[in-house]
Amino acid sequence: AIVMVLYLYSWKEALAVSVVRILGIGLLFGNLFSIAFSMAGGVLSLICMELARRYLRLSCVGVSMVGGVAHNAGQIAVAAAVVENMRITYYFPVLAVSGTVTGILIGVLGGEMVRRMSGILPGTVSAGRGRTGAAGESGWRPGPAGGKKTGPGNHPEKEGKSARRTTGEESGTARTDLPRDR
């Protein structure tokens, strides 16, 4: 869920969801130690995922993998501080592998959900093109349809048409704002 919120909204909303999730689960099913472990892992994970998304421009799978490993690193750091023994860090390689595997699975599922929900939910960031309006449509935007307005009923990819940028010569109305390919 955090990866989806990070891609569909922003790190602020992802932080809010993460904190509410950790506190809710910790108060219902855990204790203060479980909240501390989860909070350290969750916050470190979110910071690393946002940095990977923003600066490394990783895919949803890559960002989720970074988040999985960072979450385990945060939990190991808190565990080492609580038990006052650095030997607990010997568990990190095993946790890094499990964080990578679960990161891949969550990234694949989260990426598919982001792809399907992008532009549908109000206020989401539609594939990096800005926030959509209340109806889920941001209007005119350059995109895979060659700068045409995208929305319901205007999907050239689904209708078998080419999604390349055209000059409009095919329809008789040449567009002067696009460079010619010739």
C-alpha positions in Angstrom: 0.0 0.0 0.0 2.8 2.4 0.8 4.4 2.0 -2.6 1.1 2.7 -4.3 0.5 5.8 -2.2 4.0 7.0 -2.9 3.5 6.7 -6.7 -0.1 7.9 -6.8 0.1 10.7 -4.3 3.3 11.8 -2.6 5.7 11.0 0.3 3.6 13.0 2.7 0.5 10.9 2.1 2.6 7.7 2.2 4.0 8.8 5.6 0.5 9.4 7.0 -0.7 6.0 5.8 2.5 4.3 7.1 2.2 5.9 10.6 -1.5 5.1 10.9 -1.0 1.5 9.8 1.9 1.0 12.2 0.1 2.6 15.1 -3.2 0.8 14.4 -1.6 -2.7 14.1 0.8 -2.1 17.0 -2.0 -1.0 19.3 -4.3 -3.8 18.3 -2.0 -6.7 18.1 1.4 -5.7 19.5 3.1 -3.7 22.1 5.4 -0.6 22.4 8.4 -2.6 21.2 6.6 -3.8 18.0 5.6 -0.2 17.3 9.2 1.0 17.8 10.6 -1.7 15.5 7.9 -1.1 12.8 8.2 2.7 13.0 12.0 2.6 12.6 11.7 0.2 9.6 8.7 2.1 8.1 10.3 5.5 8.3 13.7 4.4 7.0 12.0 2.4 4.3 9.9 5.4 3.2 12.9 7.8 3.1 14.9 5.3 1.0 12.0 4.6 -1.3 11.3 8.3 -2.0 15.0 8.9 -2.7 15.1 5.9 -5.0 12.0 7.0 -6.8 12.9 10.6 -7.1 16.7 10.6 -7.8 17.4 7.1 -9.1 14.1 7.0 -11.0 13.7 3.3 -10.3 10.6 1.3 -11.3 8.0 0.4 -8.8 9.7 -3.0 -8.4 13.1 -1.4 -7.8 11.7 1.1 -5.3 9.9 -1.6 -3.4 13.0 -3.7 -3.2 14.9 -0.8 -1.8 12.1 -0.3 0.7 12.1 -4.0 1.8 15.8 -4.0 2.5 15.7 -0.6 4.2 12.8 -1.7 6.4 14.8 -4.7 7.6 17.9 -2.5 8.2 15.8 -0.1 10.4 14.5 -3.0 12.4 17.9 -4.5 12.9 19.3 -1.1 14.0 16.5 -0.7 16.7 17.1 -4.4 17.8 20.8 -3.8 18.2 20.1 -0.7 20.3 17.5 -2.4 22.4 19.5 -5.6 23.2 22.8 -3.7 23.3 24.5 -6.3 21.2 25.8 -5.8 17.7 25.8 -9.6 17.0 22.2 -9.3 16.1 23.3 -7.7 12.8 24.4 -11.2 11.7 20.8 -11.7 10.8 20.8 -8.9 8.3 22.0 -10.9 5.2 19.0 -13.3 5.6 16.7 -10.4 6.2 18.1 -8.6 3.1 17.3 -11.5 0.9 13.8 -11.8 2.3 13.3 -8.0 1.9 14.4 -8.3 -1.7 12.1 -11.1 -2.5 9.1 -9.6 -0.8 10.0 -6.2 -2.4 9.9 -7.8 -5.8 6.5 -9.3 -5.2 5.0 -6.2 -3.7 6.6 -4.0 -6.4 5.1 -6.1 -9.2 1.6 -6.0 -7.6 1.9 -2.4 -6.6 3.1 -1.4 -10.0 0.2 -3.0 -11.6 -2.2 -1.4 -9.2 -0.6 2.0 -9.9 -0.9 1.5 -13.6 -4.6 0.6 -13.3 -5.5 3.3 -10.8 -3.5 6.1 -12.2 -5.8 8.8 -13.4 -8.9 7.1 -12.0 -8.6 8.1 -8.3 -9.3 11.8 -7.7 -6.2 13.8 -6.8 -3.7 11.2 -7.9 -0.6 11.9 -10.0 -1.4 10.4 -13.4 1.8 8.8 -14.6 3.9 11.7 -13.6 1.9 14.3 -15.6 0.4 16.2 -12.7 -2.6 15.8 -10.4 -5.9 14.8 -11.9 -9.1 16.6 -11.1 -12.1 15.4 -9.2 -13.4 13.4 -12.1 -10.0 11.7 -12.6 -9.2 13.6 -15.8 -6.6 16.2 -16.2 -7.5 17.3 -19.7 -4.9 18.2 -22.3 -1.6 16.6 -21.7 1.2 15.2 -23.8 1.4 11.5 -23.4 1.4 8.2 -25.3 -1.4 9.5 -27.6 0.9 12.1 -29.1 -0.3 15.1 -27.2 -4.0 14.4 -27.7 -6.5 14.6 -24.9 -6.6 11.3 -23.2 -9.5 9.8 -21.5 -12.4 7.3 -21.9 -12.9 6.4 -25.6 -9.6 7.9 -26.8 -7.1 5.1 -26.5 -5.2 4.7 -29.8 -3.3 1.7 -28.3 -6.5 -0.2 -27.7 -8.0 0.7 -31.1 -5.1 -0.6 -33.1 -3.9 2.9 -34.1 -0.3 4.0 -33.7 0.6 5.8 -30.5 3.4 7.8 -32.2 3.4 11.5 -32.6 1.9 12.6 -35.9 2.1 15.9 -37.7 -1.6 15.7 -38.6 -0.9 15.2 -42.3 -2.9 12.0 -42.3 -6.1 13.9 -41.4 -5.3 16.9 -43.6 -4.7 19.3 -40.6 -1.0 19.7 -40.2 0.2 20.6 -36.7 2.9 23.2 -36.6 4.0 22.6 -33.1 5.6 19.2 -33.7 8.9 18.6 -35.5 8.8 16.8 -38.8 10.3 13.3 -38.9 11.6 13.8 -42.5 
